[in-house]
Amino acid sequence: MKIINQKLQCVLAIVGGSSLVAMLLVAVSDIISRLIGYSFSGAYEVIGWLSATAIGCSLGYTQMHKGHVKIDFISGIRNEVVKSLVSFVVLLASFYLASLVGFQLIKYAFLIYKVGSLSETLMWPVYPWVFLLAFAFFTFAFSFLTELFYEVLNMVRLVKVKFSRKAELNIIPNEECGL
């Protein structure tokens, strides 16, 4: 599960990085073309699509490498079981939110495909970009799901350790048993 997530996020990171480079090329070529008297109509639309693609495709990769801002009060919790439980709840809520955004993007993409919505300037279909963003959000959710799986394993391990320590502490030495 972790390997699939890593490969998927790396592919999307390459797509996002390529979108960023393409966005830069479109912006620079539009600026240069304006200097020589020619304007690339639709440059703002293309830059908008490419920037949405760059951001959307980088979310899962950033999550995989723990690059997002983290609330600091969680790291201050001393009890490992409580810290793991809080982390589980946060990951579960994040998974739900990313999945919800993905499903809403799919619904929106099918809607604009059905009505034949086109961009204002270039008159190009917009739904492929929305489908790509939906896919990016589903992989973002998959990244959370992968972390949830390992967090559950960590919680089980912590609970087992905690109960085994309690069992060790509750042993009362008994002379008859040879303890």
HUHUBEL-V916938 format. One record per residue. N is the residue number from 1. PHI is phi in whole degrees, 0 to 359 (* if undefined). Layout:
BEGIN
((N,PHI) (N,PHI))
END
This chain:
BEGIN
((1,*) (2,291) (3,292) (4,299) (5,299) (6,298) (7,295) (8,297) (9,291) (10,293) (11,297) (12,292) (13,294) (14,294) (15,297) (16,296) (17,295) (18,296) (19,296) (20,295) (21,295) (22,297) (23,298) (24,298) (25,296) (26,295) (27,296) (28,294) (29,294) (30,292) (31,295) (32,294) (33,293) (34,291) (35,294) (36,262) (37,96) (38,243) (39,243) (40,273) (41,288) (42,94) (43,298) (44,294) (45,296) (46,298) (47,296) (48,298) (49,295) (50,293) (51,291) (52,297) (53,294) (54,298) (55,290) (56,298) (57,284) (58,268) (59,299) (60,295) (61,296) (62,295) (63,294) (64,299) (65,261) (66,55) (67,268) (68,278) (69,292) (70,244) (71,285) (72,282) (73,292) (74,292) (75,288) (76,277) (77,287) (78,278) (79,287) (80,295) (81,292) (82,294) (83,299) (84,292) (85,294) (86,296) (87,298) (88,298) (89,296) (90,295) (91,295) (92,296) (93,296) (94,294) (95,300) (96,298) (97,295) (98,296) (99,294) (100,298) (101,297) (102,300) (103,295) (104,293) (105,293) (106,298) (107,301) (108,294) (109,297) (110,294) (111,296) (112,288) (113,291) (114,296) (115,275) (116,74) (117,293) (118,237) (119,292) (120,290) (121,270) (122,274) (123,60) (124,262) (125,293) (126,262) (127,301) (128,299) (129,293) (130,290) (131,298) (132,297) (133,294) (134,298) (135,299) (136,297) (137,289) (138,293) (139,289) (140,297) (141,295) (142,297) (143,297) (144,295) (145,297) (146,298) (147,294) (148,299) (149,302) (150,288) (151,290) (152,296) (153,299) (154,295) (155,296) (156,298) (157,298) (158,295) (159,293) (160,299) (161,296) (162,296) (163,289) (164,291) (165,292) (166,295) (167,295) (168,292) (169,286) (170,273) (171,285) (172,260) (173,300) (174,233) (175,294) (176,291) (177,274) (178,86) (179,267))
END
